[in-house]
Amino acid sequence: MYWHTRHPGDLQALSSEAFADIAGILRPAEPTGPSADQTLTGLLSDFFAGLSEDDVAHLVHRLDVVFRSFQRNDLADQLDAFSDEVRKEAKA
């Protein structure tokens, strides 16, 4: 946009290799690995997979306390459904 407003008669310069090189340099880099969210999700998934049913119940209770202390009652309320699902899987 800058070039266009300053040099309206030389729009062909925008298609030059120099502009392509500059655009390539200024383009944000592509992420090279998993995002922090994906890494945390995988870490927690691995952690939960190695727990006994009693350990999961204890952790779910602790998470309920943590969620409520951060005023996230909506998430704490969902823990009951999660806990029920874990119990069903453990029995299967």
For each residue, the residues with C-beta under 8 A, 3 or more apart:
1: 4 5
2: 5 6
3: 6 7 10 13 14 19
4: 1 7 8 11 14
5: 1 2 8
6: 2 3
7: 3 4 10 11 13
8: 4 5 11
9:
10: 3 7 13
11: 4 7 8 14
12: 15 16
13: 3 7 10 16 19
14: 3 4 11 19
15: 12 19
16: 12 13 19 20
17: 20 21
18: 21 22
19: 3 13 14 15 16 22 23
20: 16 17 23 24
21: 17 18 24 25
22: 18 19 25 26
23: 19 20 26 27
24: 20 21 27
25: 21 22
26: 22 23
27: 23 24
28:
29: 32
30:
31: 35
32: 29
33:
34: 38 39 42
35: 31 38 39
36: 39 40
37: 40 41
38: 34 35 41 42
39: 34 35 36 42 43
40: 36 37 43 44
41: 37 38 44 45
42: 34 38 39 45 46
43: 39 40 46 47
44: 40 41 47 48
45: 41 42 48 49
46: 42 43 49 50
47: 43 44 50 51
48: 44 45 51 56 59 86
49: 45 46
50: 46 47
51: 47 48 55 56 59
52: 55 56
53: 56 57 86 87 90
54: 57 58
55: 51 52 58 59
56: 48 51 52 53 59 60 83 86 90
57: 53 54 60 61 83
58: 54 55 61 62
59: 48 51 55 56 62 63
60: 56 57 63 64 79 82 83 86
61: 57 58 64 65
62: 58 59 65 66
63: 59 60 66 67 76 79
64: 60 61 67 68 76 79
65: 61 62 68 69
66: 62 63 69 70
67: 63 64 70 72 73 75 76 79
68: 64 65 71 72 73 76
69: 65 66
70: 66 67
71: 68
72: 67 68 75 76
73: 67 68 76 77
74: 77 78
75: 67 72 78 79
76: 63 64 67 68 72 73 79
77: 73 74 80
78: 74 75 81 82
79: 60 63 64 67 75 76 82 83
80: 77 83 84
81: 78 84 85
82: 60 78 79 85 86
83: 56 57 60 79 80 86 87
84: 80 81 87 88
85: 81 82 88 89
86: 48 53 56 60 82 83 89 90
87: 53 83 84 90 91
88: 84 85 91 92
89: 85 86 92
90: 53 56 86 87
91: 87 88
92: 88 89
